[in-house]
Amino acid sequence: MKTAHLTEAQLQNHADGSEILEASASQHLSKCRFCQSQVGNYRLVVDALSDMSGPTFQFNLAELIPAEYNKKKVPLHWIAIAAASFGACLVVLAMGYYGMQLLTLFAALSPVQSYILSLPLIAFFLTQCAVQFFRYQQKLNSL
């Protein structure tokens, strides 16, 4: 009858001393050259890792992480939400009421006039995108 080799987890845990093998596994390890060499390799890795010094930071990371998570977020007041909702409702109502007049007004514009009206809007949108991107980059660089 052939016995199966020990699992990688058993070999690793035995090599670092965190687990004591059962009697059958210990008996297999004493006879099996392959499992012995695997345990030897894992012991070399464990010894090399324990000899390494940990990273040295110029700041205490354990203090910074909770401080970041405990920052109080500025609440958005209900008045601002109500004002934005009211403004959106006014825009929807105006579009419903004056929609046909606006369509005929813009349909009567020449292409040059359409470009003159749309270019400032596009420039404003692109500027806002660039500002948000640079703010995001600054936040990333400050971490």
MIZARO-717687 format. One record per residue: residue in three letters; chain; z, y, x of N, C-alpha, C in turn. Coordinates in steps of 0.05 Angstrom, whole numbers. Example, Ala and Ser with C-alpha at 12.3 -4.5 7.8 and 13.67 -1.06 7.14 Angstrom:
<atoms>
+------+------+--------+--------+--------+--------+--------+--------+--------+--------+--------+
| lonu | base |     nZ |     nY |     nX |    caZ |    caY |    caX |     cZ |     cY |     cX |
+------+------+--------+--------+--------+--------+--------+--------+--------+--------+--------+
|  ALA |    A |    156 |   -114 |    264 |    156 |    -90 |    246 |    156 |    -66 |    264 |
|  SER |    A |    142 |    -45 |    257 |    143 |    -21 |    273 |    157 |      1 |    258 |
+------+------+--------+--------+--------+--------+--------+--------+--------+--------+--------+
</atoms>
This chain:
<atoms>
+------+------+--------+--------+--------+--------+--------+--------+--------+--------+--------+
| lonu | base |     nZ |     nY |     nX |    caZ |    caY |    caX |     cZ |     cY |     cX |
+------+------+--------+--------+--------+--------+--------+--------+--------+--------+--------+
|  MET |    A |      0 |    -23 |     17 |      0 |      0 |      0 |      0 |     25 |     18 |
|  LYS |    A |    -18 |     43 |     12 |    -20 |     68 |     27 |     -4 |     89 |     14 |
|  THR |    A |     12 |    104 |     29 |     26 |    126 |     18 |     11 |    151 |     22 |
|  ALA |    A |     13 |    169 |      3 |     -2 |    195 |      5 |     13 |    213 |     25 |
|  HIS |    A |     -3 |    230 |     37 |      9 |    250 |     55 |     26 |    270 |     39 |
|  LEU |    A |     43 |    284 |     53 |     59 |    304 |     40 |     42 |    328 |     32 |
|  THR |    A |     50 |    342 |     12 |     34 |    365 |      3 |     38 |    388 |     22 |
|  GLU |    A |     20 |    407 |     21 |     21 |    431 |     38 |     48 |    446 |     34 |
|  ALA |    A |     56 |    448 |      9 |     80 |    462 |      2 |    104 |    448 |     15 |
|  GLN |    A |    105 |    421 |     13 |    127 |    406 |     25 |    127 |    410 |     55 |
|  LEU |    A |    104 |    409 |     68 |    102 |    412 |     97 |    111 |    440 |    105 |
|  GLN |    A |    102 |    460 |     91 |    110 |    488 |     98 |    139 |    493 |     94 |
|  ASN |    A |    150 |    483 |     71 |    178 |    487 |     66 |    196 |    472 |     85 |
|  HIS |    A |    187 |    449 |     94 |    202 |    433 |    114 |    201 |    447 |    141 |
|  ALA |    A |    178 |    459 |    148 |    175 |    472 |    173 |    192 |    497 |    176 |
|  ASP |    A |    195 |    512 |    154 |    211 |    536 |    156 |    240 |    532 |    149 |
|  GLY |    A |    247 |    507 |    142 |    275 |    500 |    137 |    285 |    507 |    109 |
|  SER |    A |    267 |    514 |     91 |    276 |    522 |     64 |    279 |    498 |     45 |
|  GLU |    A |    270 |    475 |     54 |    271 |    452 |     36 |    278 |    427 |     52 |
|  ILE |    A |    296 |    411 |     41 |    302 |    385 |     54 |    286 |    364 |     39 |
|  LEU |    A |    272 |    347 |     55 |    255 |    327 |     43 |    270 |    305 |     30 |
|  GLU |    A |    258 |    292 |     10 |    270 |    268 |     -2 |    268 |    245 |     18 |
|  ALA |    A |    282 |    224 |     13 |    283 |    202 |     32 |    256 |    190 |     37 |
|  SER |    A |    240 |    186 |     16 |    213 |    174 |     19 |    195 |    192 |     35 |
|  ALA |    A |    197 |    218 |     29 |    180 |    238 |     44 |    189 |    240 |     73 |
|  SER |    A |    215 |    239 |     78 |    225 |    239 |    105 |    216 |    215 |    121 |
|  GLN |    A |    217 |    192 |    107 |    208 |    167 |    120 |    178 |    168 |    126 |
|  HIS |    A |    162 |    179 |    108 |    134 |    182 |    113 |    129 |    200 |    136 |
|  LEU |    A |    144 |    222 |    138 |    140 |    242 |    159 |    147 |    229 |    186 |
|  SER |    A |    167 |    212 |    187 |    174 |    200 |    213 |    153 |    180 |    223 |
|  LYS |    A |    136 |    170 |    205 |    115 |    151 |    214 |     87 |    162 |    215 |
|  CYS |    A |     82 |    184 |    201 |     54 |    194 |    199 |     49 |    216 |    220 |
|  ARG |    A |     30 |    210 |    238 |     24 |    229 |    259 |     10 |    255 |    247 |
|  PHE |    A |     -6 |    251 |    227 |    -20 |    275 |    215 |      0 |    295 |    204 |
|  CYS |    A |     19 |    285 |    188 |     39 |    302 |    175 |     57 |    315 |    197 |
|  GLN |    A |     63 |    300 |    218 |     79 |    310 |    239 |     65 |    334 |    253 |
|  SER |    A |     39 |    330 |    258 |     24 |    352 |    271 |     22 |    376 |    253 |
|  GLN |    A |     19 |    372 |    226 |     18 |    394 |    208 |     45 |    409 |    208 |
|  VAL |    A |     67 |    395 |    208 |     93 |    408 |    209 |     96 |    423 |    235 |
|  GLY |    A |     87 |    411 |    257 |     87 |    425 |    283 |     71 |    451 |    282 |
|  ASN |    A |     48 |    450 |    270 |     31 |    474 |    268 |     45 |    496 |    251 |
|  TYR |    A |     57 |    487 |    229 |     71 |    507 |    212 |     95 |    518 |    226 |
|  ARG |    A |    109 |    502 |    242 |    132 |    512 |    257 |    123 |    533 |    277 |
|  LEU |    A |    100 |    529 |    290 |     90 |    549 |    309 |     84 |    575 |    294 |
|  VAL |    A |     73 |    573 |    271 |     67 |    597 |    255 |     93 |    611 |    247 |
|  VAL |    A |    113 |    596 |    238 |    138 |    607 |    230 |    152 |    621 |    253 |
|  ASP |    A |    152 |    608 |    276 |    164 |    619 |    300 |    150 |    645 |    309 |
|  ALA |    A |    123 |    645 |    308 |    108 |    669 |    315 |    113 |    692 |    297 |
|  LEU |    A |    115 |    686 |    271 |    121 |    707 |    251 |    150 |    718 |    254 |
|  SER |    A |    168 |    700 |    261 |    196 |    710 |    264 |    199 |    726 |    289 |
|  ASP |    A |    182 |    722 |    309 |    184 |    737 |    334 |    171 |    765 |    331 |
|  MET |    A |    154 |    768 |    312 |    140 |    794 |    308 |    160 |    815 |    297 |
|  SER |    A |    157 |    839 |    307 |    173 |    861 |    296 |    160 |    871 |    271 |
|  GLY |    A |    176 |    881 |    253 |    166 |    892 |    228 |    152 |    918 |    232 |
|  PRO |    A |    138 |    928 |    212 |    125 |    954 |    215 |    145 |    976 |    216 |
|  THR |    A |    139 |    996 |    232 |    157 |   1019 |    234 |    144 |   1043 |    220 |
|  PHE |    A |    158 |   1054 |    201 |    148 |   1077 |    187 |    164 |   1101 |    195 |
|  GLN |    A |    153 |   1124 |    193 |    167 |   1149 |    199 |    181 |   1159 |    174 |
|  PHE |    A |    181 |   1144 |    154 |    195 |   1151 |    129 |    207 |   1126 |    117 |
|  ASN |    A |    226 |   1130 |     99 |    238 |   1107 |     86 |    223 |   1101 |     60 |
|  LEU |    A |    207 |   1079 |     61 |    190 |   1072 |     39 |    207 |   1064 |     14 |
|  ALA |    A |    230 |   1052 |     19 |    247 |   1043 |     -3 |    257 |   1067 |    -19 |
|  GLU |    A |    260 |   1090 |     -7 |    270 |   1113 |    -21 |    247 |   1128 |    -36 |
|  LEU |    A |    223 |   1127 |    -24 |    200 |   1141 |    -36 |    190 |   1129 |    -62 |
|  ILE |    A |    189 |   1103 |    -62 |    177 |   1089 |    -86 |    193 |   1095 |   -111 |
|  PRO |    A |    219 |   1090 |   -112 |    234 |   1097 |   -136 |    232 |   1126 |   -143 |
|  ALA |    A |    232 |   1144 |   -123 |    230 |   1172 |   -129 |    204 |   1179 |   -143 |
|  GLU |    A |    182 |   1166 |   -136 |    156 |   1170 |   -149 |    157 |   1161 |   -178 |
|  TYR |    A |    170 |   1138 |   -183 |    170 |   1127 |   -210 |    189 |   1141 |   -228 |
|  ASN |    A |    209 |   1154 |   -216 |    230 |   1167 |   -233 |    223 |   1197 |   -239 |
|  LYS |    A |    200 |   1206 |   -230 |    192 |   1234 |   -236 |    189 |   1236 |   -266 |
|  LYS |    A |    200 |   1258 |   -276 |    197 |   1263 |   -305 |    170 |   1274 |   -311 |
|  LYS |    A |    157 |   1263 |   -331 |    131 |   1272 |   -339 |    134 |   1296 |   -358 |
|  VAL |    A |    117 |   1315 |   -355 |    118 |   1338 |   -373 |    108 |   1330 |   -400 |
|  PRO |    A |    124 |   1333 |   -421 |    115 |   1325 |   -447 |     94 |   1344 |   -459 |
|  LEU |    A |     76 |   1334 |   -474 |     56 |   1351 |   -487 |     69 |   1359 |   -514 |
|  HIS |    A |     73 |   1384 |   -517 |     88 |   1393 |   -541 |     71 |   1390 |   -566 |
|  TRP |    A |     84 |   1385 |   -588 |     70 |   1380 |   -613 |     54 |   1405 |   -622 |
|  ILE |    A |     62 |   1429 |   -614 |     48 |   1453 |   -622 |     20 |   1453 |   -609 |
|  ALA |    A |     18 |   1445 |   -584 |     -8 |   1443 |   -571 |    -26 |   1423 |   -584 |
|  ILE |    A |    -15 |   1400 |   -592 |    -31 |   1380 |   -605 |    -40 |   1390 |   -632 |
|  ALA |    A |    -22 |   1403 |   -647 |    -29 |   1413 |   -673 |    -51 |   1435 |   -671 |
|  ALA |    A |    -49 |   1452 |   -651 |    -69 |   1474 |   -648 |    -96 |   1462 |   -641 |
|  ALA |    A |    -96 |   1441 |   -623 |   -122 |   1429 |   -616 |   -134 |   1414 |   -640 |
|  SER |    A |   -117 |   1401 |   -656 |   -127 |   1388 |   -680 |   -138 |   1407 |   -700 |
|  PHE |    A |   -124 |   1430 |   -704 |   -133 |   1450 |   -722 |   -160 |   1462 |   -713 |
|  GLY |    A |   -162 |   1467 |   -687 |   -188 |   1478 |   -676 |   -210 |   1458 |   -680 |
|  ALA |    A |   -205 |   1432 |   -676 |   -226 |   1412 |   -680 |   -234 |   1411 |   -709 |
|  CYS |    A |   -215 |   1413 |   -727 |   -222 |   1413 |   -756 |   -239 |   1437 |   -763 |
|  LEU |    A |   -232 |   1461 |   -752 |   -249 |   1484 |   -757 |   -277 |   1481 |   -748 |
|  VAL |    A |   -281 |   1469 |   -724 |   -308 |   1464 |   -714 |   -323 |   1445 |   -732 |
|  VAL |    A |   -310 |   1424 |   -741 |   -324 |   1405 |   -758 |   -331 |   1418 |   -785 |
|  LEU |    A |   -313 |   1434 |   -796 |   -319 |   1447 |   -821 |   -342 |   1467 |   -818 |
|  ALA |    A |   -342 |   1482 |   -796 |   -363 |   1502 |   -791 |   -390 |   1487 |   -787 |
|  MET |    A |   -390 |   1465 |   -774 |   -415 |   1450 |   -770 |   -425 |   1439 |   -797 |
|  GLY |    A |   -407 |   1431 |   -814 |   -415 |   1421 |   -840 |   -426 |   1443 |   -858 |
|  TYR |    A |   -413 |   1466 |   -856 |   -421 |   1488 |   -874 |   -446 |   1503 |   -863 |
|  TYR |    A |   -447 |   1508 |   -837 |   -469 |   1523 |   -825 |   -489 |   1505 |   -810 |
|  GLY |    A |   -487 |   1480 |   -813 |   -504 |   1461 |   -798 |   -534 |   1466 |   -800 |
|  MET |    A |   -543 |   1469 |   -824 |   -572 |   1473 |   -828 |   -581 |   1500 |   -816 |
|  GLN |    A |   -565 |   1521 |   -819 |   -573 |   1547 |   -808 |   -574 |   1546 |   -777 |
|  LEU |    A |   -555 |   1531 |   -765 |   -554 |   1528 |   -736 |   -579 |   1513 |   -726 |
|  LEU |    A |   -586 |   1492 |   -741 |   -610 |   1476 |   -733 |   -635 |   1493 |   -735 |
|  THR |    A |   -638 |   1509 |   -756 |   -662 |   1526 |   -757 |   -662 |   1547 |   -736 |
|  LEU |    A |   -638 |   1558 |   -729 |   -636 |   1578 |   -709 |   -645 |   1567 |   -682 |
|  PHE |    A |   -635 |   1543 |   -675 |   -641 |   1532 |   -649 |   -669 |   1520 |   -648 |
|  ALA |    A |   -680 |   1512 |   -671 |   -708 |   1502 |   -672 |   -728 |   1524 |   -667 |
|  ALA |    A |   -720 |   1549 |   -674 |   -738 |   1572 |   -671 |   -738 |   1582 |   -643 |
|  LEU |    A |   -720 |   1573 |   -625 |   -719 |   1583 |   -598 |   -742 |   1572 |   -581 |
|  SER |    A |   -752 |   1588 |   -563 |   -772 |   1579 |   -544 |   -758 |   1562 |   -523 |
|  PRO |    A |   -774 |   1546 |   -508 |   -762 |   1529 |   -487 |   -747 |   1545 |   -466 |
|  VAL |    A |   -757 |   1569 |   -459 |   -743 |   1585 |   -439 |   -716 |   1594 |   -450 |
|  GLN |    A |   -715 |   1602 |   -475 |   -689 |   1610 |   -487 |   -670 |   1586 |   -488 |
|  SER |    A |   -680 |   1562 |   -494 |   -664 |   1538 |   -495 |   -651 |   1533 |   -467 |
|  TYR |    A |   -668 |   1536 |   -446 |   -658 |   1532 |   -419 |   -637 |   1553 |   -412 |
|  ILE |    A |   -641 |   1578 |   -420 |   -622 |   1599 |   -415 |   -595 |   1594 |   -428 |
|  LEU |    A |   -596 |   1582 |   -452 |   -571 |   1575 |   -466 |   -557 |   1551 |   -454 |
|  SER |    A |   -573 |   1531 |   -446 |   -562 |   1506 |   -437 |   -553 |   1506 |   -408 |
|  LEU |    A |   -565 |   1522 |   -391 |   -558 |   1522 |   -362 |   -529 |   1530 |   -357 |
|  PRO |    A |   -518 |   1551 |   -370 |   -490 |   1557 |   -365 |   -471 |   1535 |   -374 |
|  LEU |    A |   -478 |   1521 |   -395 |   -461 |   1499 |   -404 |   -461 |   1476 |   -384 |
|  ILE |    A |   -485 |   1470 |   -374 |   -488 |   1448 |   -354 |   -473 |   1456 |   -329 |
|  ALA |    A |   -476 |   1481 |   -320 |   -463 |   1491 |   -296 |   -432 |   1489 |   -299 |
|  PHE |    A |   -422 |   1497 |   -322 |   -394 |   1496 |   -328 |   -384 |   1467 |   -327 |
|  PHE |    A |   -399 |   1449 |   -339 |   -391 |   1421 |   -340 |   -390 |   1409 |   -311 |
|  LEU |    A |   -411 |   1415 |   -296 |   -412 |   1404 |   -268 |   -389 |   1416 |   -251 |
|  THR |    A |   -383 |   1442 |   -255 |   -361 |   1454 |   -240 |   -335 |   1441 |   -247 |
|  GLN |    A |   -330 |   1436 |   -273 |   -305 |   1423 |   -281 |   -303 |   1395 |   -269 |
|  CYS |    A |   -326 |   1380 |   -269 |   -326 |   1353 |   -256 |   -319 |   1355 |   -227 |
|  ALA |    A |   -330 |   1374 |   -213 |   -325 |   1377 |   -184 |   -295 |   1385 |   -179 |
|  VAL |    A |   -284 |   1402 |   -195 |   -256 |   1410 |   -193 |   -238 |   1386 |   -197 |
|  GLN |    A |   -244 |   1371 |   -218 |   -227 |   1347 |   -223 |   -229 |   1327 |   -200 |
|  PHE |    A |   -253 |   1324 |   -190 |   -257 |   1305 |   -167 |   -241 |   1313 |   -143 |
|  PHE |    A |   -242 |   1339 |   -136 |   -228 |   1349 |   -113 |   -197 |   1347 |   -117 |
|  ARG |    A |   -188 |   1352 |   -141 |   -159 |   1348 |   -146 |   -151 |   1319 |   -143 |
|  TYR |    A |   -168 |   1301 |   -153 |   -162 |   1273 |   -150 |   -162 |   1265 |   -121 |
|  GLN |    A |   -180 |   1275 |   -105 |   -181 |   1269 |    -76 |   -156 |   1279 |    -63 |
|  GLN |    A |   -146 |   1303 |    -70 |   -122 |   1314 |    -59 |    -98 |   1297 |    -65 |
|  LYS |    A |    -97 |   1287 |    -90 |    -74 |   1270 |    -98 |    -75 |   1244 |    -82 |
|  LEU |    A |    -99 |   1233 |    -78 |   -101 |   1208 |    -62 |    -93 |   1213 |    -33 |
|  ASN |    A |   -101 |   1235 |    -22 |    -94 |   1241 |      6 |    -64 |   1247 |      9 |
|  SER |    A |    -51 |   1256 |    -12 |    -22 |   1262 |     -9 |     -5 |   1237 |    -11 |
|  LEU |    A |    -16 |   1215 |    -20 |      0 |   1190 |    -23 |      6 |   1178 |      4 |
+------+------+--------+--------+--------+--------+--------+--------+--------+--------+--------+
</atoms>
